[in-house]
Amino acid sequence: MQKTINSTEFRKMIMVGARLLENNRSKVDALNVFPVPDGDTGTNMSLTMQSAVKELSACQSNSFMEICDCVSKGALKGARGNSGVILSQILRGICSVLRECGKEFDTRTFSKAMEAGTKVAYGAVSVPKEGTILTVIRMMSEHSGKAASKKKNFEDFFAGVIAEGDKALAMTPELLPVLKKAGVVDSGGVGLMTIFRGFLAALTGEDVGVEIQTQAAEDKPENDFGDNSDIINLDLGEIQFAYCTEFFIINLKKSTTLADIDRLRERLMNLGDSVICIGDLEMVKVHVHTNTPGVALTYALELGELDRPKIENMLEQNRQLRAKREAEKKEMGMLAICAGQGLADIFKDLFVDRIIEGGQTMNPSASDIATAAQKINAEHIFVFPNNKNIILAAEQAKALAENRTIHVIPTKNVPQGFAAALEFNPEASAEENKTNMIHAMDNVKAGQVTYAVRNTSMNGFSIKQGDIIGLDDKKILAKSSSTEETVMKLLAHMKEDSHQVITLYYGEDVKEEEAAALCEKIAEKYPDCDVDYHSGGQPVYYYIISLE
């Protein structure tokens, strides 16, 4: 267990954090909707980290002071976009504390560093917005203070901080309506969490992939926005300020004061939004979204010389995203509802475009279904409810989806959903596919094995709480005190001479060896059938049984 971190290990943490973020850059890009849906948060944050790595790689010293100064300087020089600039300030605050360390630091010191990072980051933004990367670093920082007093080793400390960050990330859609509308969490927060996971990986020795090519970082294509399928089909509002304007002010005039920098920030706020104006009398970094970038540059020239100005047309970025999405649009897509990672993976293997988590104990709303359908880049969407209680909501979703035609295939269980998905033919018309999918449902019978939650009498059975019961989509057909016995009794009721295949999908409370042993017993009982099993991972139901 590692209780302290030296300068060499801290250097490695920055390197691995940057590497993991670069590996996941396109995934972070794909979440980007705030402040504008331009799909570049992951790219901006990664380039910021890579600039820090480049500066760090040139540092020959192992002193905390010089290493931290290189990280701060490199991150500021390479900071791009809102997210990149805020990240640079988080690193700047962290490094302001760590640079004072002697040979090593402990969890208490790193907690103080995180507090400083939070304070500096909030101070850098003219109008701090909750539901963003700021919320995530704040909640992580607040937790770190409590964790440091109890967790002296960094593995446990970082694990707890990351868990708190994930919790904060899950809250961001509730704090920022545009995220909730898009059905995503804050992209900057995801980027920050990726970096912290890299910090932990550096300490545990986990391999996070290839090294970063820092020399080529500036040459990467800037129009590689990743897959923004989750956001660009949604009406997220018009972009108010068209030009993302960034530059440095260097060689500041001798007459320039810190108050002048503050006044520049106030003047920029009158020109647009997303204003960040940070630095000192040696160098100032400016970022602003505005419709008059020339005016912003003119203001800056009053303080000193301009360096590396960059003006990006966010309207055009957004058009490119939409054009890319339109070019990739297909005629038909599929949407399935199920509970259990194993079942979801099988649907994905059957080329189902999107999965909604839900089932008997968690029914998604019509709005949930319509929103998920909206994110599939296709004109016709086939929806598999896979539960009789969800079919009506799926039908109601038809009226909520925009520019999509929803076709509800009334699957009452997951095996019917699998059968319907298998019938999909991209060469056939939507109507032909719908007809074939509905007919495919008739070839499948399904049963479920679960437990009774209360005493009752039903379908001729006297059932006690805890009994293992087997049912089809209509009624209880079997019960016993054991899962295996109930499965065998259920099959005896359900199996017909025409059935040739029996498949078990075992739930989260069943071990694979138990499912394998049960399959052997079924195969002995029904030698005329092919018997197989798969991990479904579903809650509540020990087994979902398919007969075809």
C-alpha positions in Angstrom: 0.0 0.0 0.0 1.5 3.3 -1.1 1.3 6.0 1.6 3.4 8.7 -0.1 4.2 9.8 -3.7 7.5 11.2 -4.8 8.2 13.5 -7.7 9.0 10.7 -10.1 5.7 9.0 -9.3 3.8 12.3 -9.7 5.5 12.8 -13.1 4.2 9.3 -14.1 0.7 10.2 -12.8 0.5 13.2 -15.2 1.8 11.1 -18.1 -0.6 8.2 -17.6 -3.6 10.6 -16.9 -2.9 12.3 -20.2 -2.5 9.0 -22.0 -5.8 7.6 -20.8 -7.6 10.8 -21.7 -6.1 10.6 -25.2 -7.3 7.0 -25.6 -10.8 8.1 -24.7 -10.8 11.5 -26.4 -13.5 10.6 -29.0 -15.8 9.2 -26.3 -15.6 12.5 -24.4 -16.1 14.5 -27.6 -19.3 12.5 -28.2 -20.9 13.8 -25.0 -20.3 17.5 -25.7 -23.4 19.6 -25.6 -22.5 22.5 -23.2 -21.9 25.3 -23.7 -22.4 24.5 -27.4 -22.8 21.2 -29.2 -19.5 21.4 -31.0 -18.1 18.0 -30.1 -14.5 19.0 -29.1 -14.3 18.8 -25.3 -12.2 15.5 -25.3 -9.9 16.9 -28.0 -9.4 20.2 -26.1 -8.7 18.6 -22.8 -6.4 16.0 -24.3 -4.4 18.7 -26.1 -4.2 20.6 -22.9 -2.8 17.6 -21.1 -0.4 16.8 -23.9 1.0 20.3 -23.7 1.7 19.7 -20.0 3.3 16.4 -20.9 5.5 18.0 -23.6 6.7 20.6 -21.1 7.2 18.0 -18.4 9.2 15.8 -20.8 11.7 18.6 -21.4 12.2 19.0 -17.6 15.4 17.4 -16.5 14.9 18.1 -12.8 13.2 15.8 -10.3 12.3 18.5 -7.8 8.7 19.0 -7.1 9.0 22.8 -7.7 10.3 22.5 -11.2 8.1 19.6 -12.2 5.0 21.4 -10.9 6.0 24.6 -12.7 6.4 22.7 -15.9 2.9 21.1 -15.6 1.3 24.4 -14.8 3.1 26.3 -17.6 2.5 23.6 -20.2 -1.2 23.2 -19.4 -1.7 26.9 -19.6 0.2 27.2 -22.9 -1.8 24.4 -24.4 -5.2 25.1 -22.9 -7.9 25.0 -25.5 -11.6 25.8 -25.1 -13.6 26.2 -21.9 -12.8 22.7 -20.7 -9.1 22.8 -21.5 -8.7 26.2 -19.7 -10.6 25.0 -16.6 -8.5 21.9 -16.6 -5.3 23.9 -16.8 -6.5 25.9 -13.7 -7.3 22.7 -11.8 -3.7 21.5 -12.5 -2.4 25.0 -11.6 -4.0 24.9 -8.2 -2.9 21.4 -7.5 0.6 22.2 -8.5 0.7 25.4 -6.4 0.5 23.1 -3.3 2.6 20.2 -4.4 5.5 22.4 -5.6 6.2 23.2 -1.9 6.7 19.6 -1.1 10.1 18.3 -0.2 10.7 14.7 -1.3 7.1 13.3 -1.2 3.5 14.1 -0.3 0.8 12.1 1.5 -3.0 11.9 1.0 -3.6 14.9 3.3 -1.3 17.1 1.1 -3.0 15.9 -2.1 -6.4 16.7 -0.6 -5.2 20.3 0.1 -3.9 20.4 -3.5 -7.3 19.4 -4.8 -8.9 22.1 -2.7 -6.6 24.6 -4.2 -7.3 23.3 -7.7 -11.0 23.7 -7.1 -10.6 27.3 -5.8 -8.4 28.4 -8.7 -10.7 26.8 -11.3 -13.8 28.5 -9.9 -12.0 31.8 -9.8 -11.0 31.5 -13.4 -14.5 31.4 -14.7 -16.5 34.6 -14.9 -19.8 32.9 -14.3 -19.2 29.5 -12.8 -21.9 27.0 -13.9 -22.9 24.0 -11.8 -23.4 20.7 -13.6 -20.0 21.0 -15.3 -16.5 19.9 -14.6 -16.5 22.5 -11.8 -19.1 20.5 -9.9 -17.2 17.3 -10.3 -13.8 18.7 -9.1 -15.6 20.5 -6.2 -17.4 17.4 -4.9 -14.2 15.3 -5.3 -12.2 17.9 -3.4 -14.8 18.0 -0.6 -14.7 14.3 -0.3 -10.9 14.1 -0.4 -10.6 16.1 2.8 -12.7 13.5 4.7 -11.1 10.6 2.9 -7.5 11.7 3.7 -8.1 11.5 7.4 -9.1 7.9 7.2 -7.3 6.5 4.1 -3.6 6.9 4.3 -2.7 4.8 1.3 -3.3 6.3 -2.1 -5.0 3.3 -3.8 -7.9 3.5 -1.4 -7.8 7.3 -1.3 -8.1 7.6 -5.1 -10.7 4.9 -5.3 -12.9 6.8 -2.9 -12.3 10.2 -4.7 -13.1 8.6 -8.1 -16.3 7.1 -6.7 -17.4 10.5 -5.4 -16.5 12.0 -8.8 -18.7 9.4 -10.5 -21.5 10.4 -8.1 -21.1 14.0 -9.0 -21.0 13.2 -12.7 -24.3 11.4 -12.4 -25.8 14.5 -10.9 -24.8 16.9 -13.7 -27.9 16.3 -15.9 -30.1 17.4 -13.0 -28.1 20.6 -12.6 -27.8 21.5 -16.3 -31.1 21.1 -18.3 -29.3 20.9 -21.7 -27.5 17.7 -20.5 -30.8 16.2 -19.3 -32.4 17.0 -22.6 -29.6 15.3 -24.5 -29.5 12.3 -22.1 -25.8 12.7 -21.3 -23.6 13.7 -18.5 -21.1 16.6 -18.6 -18.3 15.8 -21.0 -15.7 17.9 -19.2 -16.5 16.0 -16.0 -16.0 12.7 -17.9 -12.6 14.0 -19.1 -11.6 14.9 -15.6 -12.6 11.5 -14.2 -10.6 9.8 -17.0 -7.5 11.7 -15.9 -8.0 10.8 -12.3 -8.4 7.1 -13.3 -5.1 7.5 -15.1 -3.6 8.8 -11.8 -4.7 5.7 -10.0 -3.6 3.4 -12.9 -0.1 5.0 -12.6 0.1 3.9 -9.0 -1.3 0.4 -9.5 0.7 -0.3 -12.6 -2.3 -0.8 -14.8 -1.5 -0.7 -18.5 -3.6 2.0 -20.2 -2.2 1.7 -23.8 0.2 3.3 -26.1 2.4 6.3 -25.3 1.3 9.8 -26.4 3.2 11.3 -29.3 3.5 14.8 -27.9 5.3 16.2 -31.0 2.3 15.5 -33.2 -0.3 16.7 -30.7 -0.7 20.1 -32.4 -1.0 18.5 -35.8 -4.0 16.4 -35.1 -7.1 17.1 -37.2 -9.4 19.5 -35.4 -12.5 18.4 -37.2 -12.4 14.9 -35.8 -15.4 15.3 -33.5 -16.0 11.6 -32.8 -19.5 10.1 -32.7 -22.0 12.7 -31.5 -25.0 10.6 -32.3 -26.4 11.1 -28.8 -26.7 14.9 -29.2 -26.9 16.3 -32.7 -30.3 15.0 -33.5 -31.7 17.0 -30.7 -32.8 20.6 -30.8 -30.4 22.1 -28.4 -31.0 25.7 -29.4 -29.2 28.2 -31.6 -25.6 29.2 -31.0 -25.8 32.8 -29.7 -22.1 33.6 -30.1 -20.5 32.2 -33.2 -16.7 32.6 -32.7 -14.6 30.7 -30.1 -11.7 33.2 -29.7 -8.5 32.3 -27.8 -5.1 34.0 -27.5 -2.3 34.8 -25.2 -1.1 38.2 -24.2 2.7 38.3 -23.8 5.4 40.9 -23.2 2.9 43.0 -21.3 3.5 46.7 -21.2 5.3 48.1 -18.1 2.2 50.2 -17.4 -0.1 47.1 -17.3 -1.3 46.2 -13.8 -3.3 43.2 -12.4 -6.3 45.6 -12.2 -6.0 46.0 -16.0 -6.3 42.3 -16.4 -9.5 42.3 -14.3 -10.9 45.2 -16.4 -10.2 43.2 -19.6 -12.2 40.3 -18.2 -15.1 42.7 -17.5 -15.0 44.1 -21.0 -14.9 40.7 -22.5 -18.0 39.7 -20.5 -19.9 42.5 -22.3 -18.8 41.0 -25.7 -20.0 37.4 -25.2 -20.0 34.5 -22.8 -17.7 31.6 -21.7 -15.2 34.2 -20.7 -11.9 33.1 -19.1 -9.1 35.6 -18.5 -6.3 34.3 -16.4 -2.6 34.8 -15.8 -0.3 37.4 -14.4 2.0 40.2 -15.6 4.1 37.7 -17.5 1.4 36.0 -19.6 -2.4 36.2 -19.8 -4.6 33.5 -21.4 -7.9 34.6 -22.8 -10.9 32.6 -24.0 -14.3 34.1 -25.1 -17.3 33.2 -27.2 -18.2 36.3 -29.1 -19.6 37.7 -32.4 -16.9 40.3 -32.5 -13.6 38.6 -32.1 -11.8 41.7 -33.6 -13.0 43.8 -30.7 -11.7 41.3 -28.2 -8.2 41.3 -29.9 -8.2 45.1 -29.9 -8.9 45.2 -26.1 -6.0 42.8 -25.5 -3.6 44.9 -27.5 -4.0 47.7 -25.0 -2.2 45.4 -22.4 0.5 43.8 -24.5 1.4 41.7 -27.6 -0.9 39.0 -29.0 0.4 35.5 -29.3 -1.1 32.4 -31.0 -4.6 33.8 -31.7 -7.1 31.2 -32.7 -10.6 31.9 -33.9 -13.0 29.0 -34.6 -16.4 29.3 -36.2 -18.6 27.2 -33.9 -21.6 27.5 -36.3 -19.5 25.8 -39.0 -18.4 23.1 -36.5 -22.0 22.4 -35.7 -22.9 22.3 -39.4 -20.1 19.8 -40.0 -21.4 17.6 -37.2 -24.9 17.6 -38.6 -23.7 17.1 -42.2 -21.6 14.1 -41.0 -24.6 12.7 -39.2 -26.9 13.2 -42.2 -24.4 11.5 -44.5 -24.4 8.4 -42.2 -28.1 8.3 -41.8 -29.7 4.9 -42.6 -33.2 3.8 -43.4 -33.9 1.5 -40.4 -32.7 0.9 -36.9 -33.6 -1.2 -33.9 -34.2 -0.3 -30.2 -34.6 -3.0 -27.4 -35.6 -2.8 -23.8 -34.2 -5.2 -21.3 -32.5 -5.6 -17.9 -29.2 -7.3 -17.6 -25.8 -6.7 -19.3 -25.7 -10.1 -20.8 -29.0 -9.7 -22.5 -28.0 -6.2 -23.7 -24.8 -7.6 -25.2 -26.7 -10.3 -27.1 -29.0 -7.6 -28.6 -25.9 -5.6 -29.6 -24.5 -8.7 -31.3 -27.8 -8.9 -33.3 -27.1 -5.3 -34.5 -29.6 -3.6 -32.3 -28.6 0.1 -32.3 -29.6 1.1 -28.8 -30.6 -0.6 -25.5 -32.8 0.9 -22.8 -32.5 -0.6 -19.4 -35.9 -1.7 -18.1 -38.2 -4.6 -17.6 -40.8 -6.0 -15.2 -39.6 -4.0 -12.2 -38.5 -0.9 -14.1 -40.7 0.3 -16.9 -39.4 3.1 -19.1 -41.8 5.9 -20.0 -43.0 6.8 -23.4 -40.7 9.8 -23.3 -37.7 7.6 -22.4 -38.4 5.4 -25.4 -39.0 8.4 -27.8 -35.7 10.0 -26.6 -33.8 6.8 -27.2 -35.3 6.4 -30.6 -34.4 10.0 -31.5 -30.8 9.1 -30.9 -30.8 6.4 -33.5 -29.8 7.9 -36.9 -32.5 6.2 -38.9 -35.8 7.1 -40.4 -37.7 3.9 -39.2 -37.1 2.5 -35.7 -38.2 -0.9 -34.7 -38.9 -1.1 -30.9 -38.9 -4.3 -29.0 -40.6 -3.7 -25.6 -39.9 -7.3 -24.4 -42.5 -6.9 -21.7 -46.2 -6.7 -21.9 -46.3 -3.8 -19.5 -44.1 -1.7 -21.7 -45.9 -2.2 -25.1 -48.4 0.6 -24.4 -45.7 3.1 -23.5 -43.9 2.2 -26.7 -47.0 2.8 -28.7 -47.4 6.2 -27.1 -43.8 7.1 -28.0 -44.8 7.2 -31.6 -46.4 10.6 -31.1 -43.4 12.0 -29.2 -40.6 11.1 -31.7 -39.6 13.8 -34.2 -38.5 12.9 -37.7 -38.7 9.3 -36.9 -41.3 6.6 -37.6 -41.5 4.1 -34.7 -42.7 0.6 -35.4 -43.6 -1.3 -32.2 -43.0 -5.0 -32.4 -45.1 -6.2 -29.5 -42.6 -8.6 -28.0 -43.7 -9.7 -24.5 -40.4 -11.2 -23.5 -36.7 -11.1 -24.3 -36.6 -14.4 -26.4 -39.3 -12.9 -28.6 -37.1 -9.8 -29.0 -34.2 -12.0 -30.0 -36.3 -13.8 -32.6 -37.6 -10.5 -34.0 -34.1 -8.9 -34.2 -32.8 -12.0 -36.0 -35.4 -11.4 -38.8 -34.1 -7.9 -39.6 -33.1 -7.6 -43.2 -31.5 -4.2 -44.2 -32.3 -5.0 -47.8 -36.1 -5.4 -47.2 -38.6 -2.5 -46.7 -39.7 -1.3 -43.3 -43.1 -2.9 -43.8 -41.6 -6.2 -44.8 -39.3 -6.3 -41.8 -42.2 -5.4 -39.5 -44.3 -8.3 -40.9 -41.4 -10.8 -40.6 -40.5 -9.7 -37.1 -44.1 -10.1 -35.9 -44.4 -13.6 -37.5 -41.0 -14.6 -35.9 -42.5 -14.0 -32.4 -45.0 -16.9 -33.0 -42.1 -19.4 -33.2 -40.9 -18.7 -29.7 -42.3 -19.7 -26.3 -40.7 -18.2 -23.2 -40.8 -18.9 -19.5 -39.3 -17.2 -16.4 -38.2 -18.6 -13.1 -38.2 -16.3 -10.1 -39.2 -16.3 -6.4 -42.5 -15.4 -4.6 -42.4 -12.2 -2.5 -45.5 -13.0 -0.5 -48.0 -15.8 0.4 -50.8 -16.1 -2.1 -53.0 -18.5 -4.0 -52.9 -18.3 -7.7 -53.6 -20.5 -10.8 -54.4 -23.4 -8.5 -51.1 -23.1 -6.5 -50.8 -22.3 -2.8 -47.6 -20.2 -2.8 -45.5 -19.2 0.2 -43.0 -16.4 0.4 -39.7 -17.6 -0.9 -41.1 -20.4 -3.1 -39.4 -20.7 -6.5 -42.0 -20.2 -9.2 -42.1 -20.8 -13.0 -44.4 -18.8 -15.3 -45.0 -17.9 -18.9 -46.4 -14.6 -20.0 -49.9 -15.4 -18.6 -49.7 -17.5 -15.5 -47.8 -19.6 -12.9 -47.1 -23.1 -14.3 -44.8 -24.5 -11.7 -43.4 -24.1 -8.2 -41.0 -25.9 -5.8 -38.4 -25.1 -3.2 -35.5 -25.3 -5.6 -34.6 -23.5 -8.8 -33.6 -26.6 -10.7 -36.8 -28.5 -9.9 -38.9 -25.5 -10.9 -37.1 -25.2 -14.3 -37.7 -28.9 -15.0 -41.4 -28.7 -14.0 -41.9 -25.5 -16.1 -40.3 -27.2 -19.2 -42.6 -30.2 -18.8 -45.6 -27.8 -19.1 -44.2 -25.7 -21.9 -42.3 -28.0 -24.2 -44.1 -29.1 -27.4 -43.0 -31.8 -29.9 -42.2 -29.1 -32.5 -39.6 -27.4 -30.2 -36.0 -28.2 -31.3 -34.0 -25.6 -29.3 -34.0 -24.9 -25.6 -32.0 -21.9 -24.3 -31.4 -20.7 -20.8 -30.4 -17.1 -20.0 -29.2 -17.2 -16.4 -29.6 -14.2 -14.1 -27.2 -12.2 -11.9 -27.8 -14.5 -8.9 -26.9 -17.7 -10.7 -23.4 -19.0 -11.2 -22.3 -20.2 -14.6 -21.5 -23.7 -13.3 -25.0 -24.0 -12.0 -26.4 -23.1 -15.4 -24.1 -25.5 -17.1 -25.1 -28.4 -14.8 -28.8 -27.6 -15.3 -28.3 -27.6 -19.1 -26.8 -31.1 -18.9 -29.8 -32.3 -17.0 -32.2 -30.8 -19.5 -30.3 -32.3 -22.4 -30.6 -35.7 -20.8 -34.3 -35.2 -20.4 -34.9 -33.9 -23.9 -32.3 -35.6 -26.2 -34.2 -34.4 -29.3 -33.4 -30.8 -28.5 -30.3 -28.6 -28.7 -29.8 -27.1 -25.3 -27.6 -24.1 -24.6 -27.1 -21.4 -21.9 -26.0 -17.8 -21.9 -25.3 -15.2 -19.2 -28.2 -12.8 -19.1 -27.3 -10.9 -16.0 -31.0 -10.0 -15.4 -32.2 -9.2 -11.9 -35.2 -10.9 -10.2 -35.4 -13.8 -12.7 -33.0 -16.8 -12.0 -33.7 -18.0 -15.6 -35.4 -16.8 -18.7 -36.1 -19.9 -20.9 -36.6 -19.9 -24.6 -38.2 -22.7 -26.6 -38.1 -22.7 -30.4 
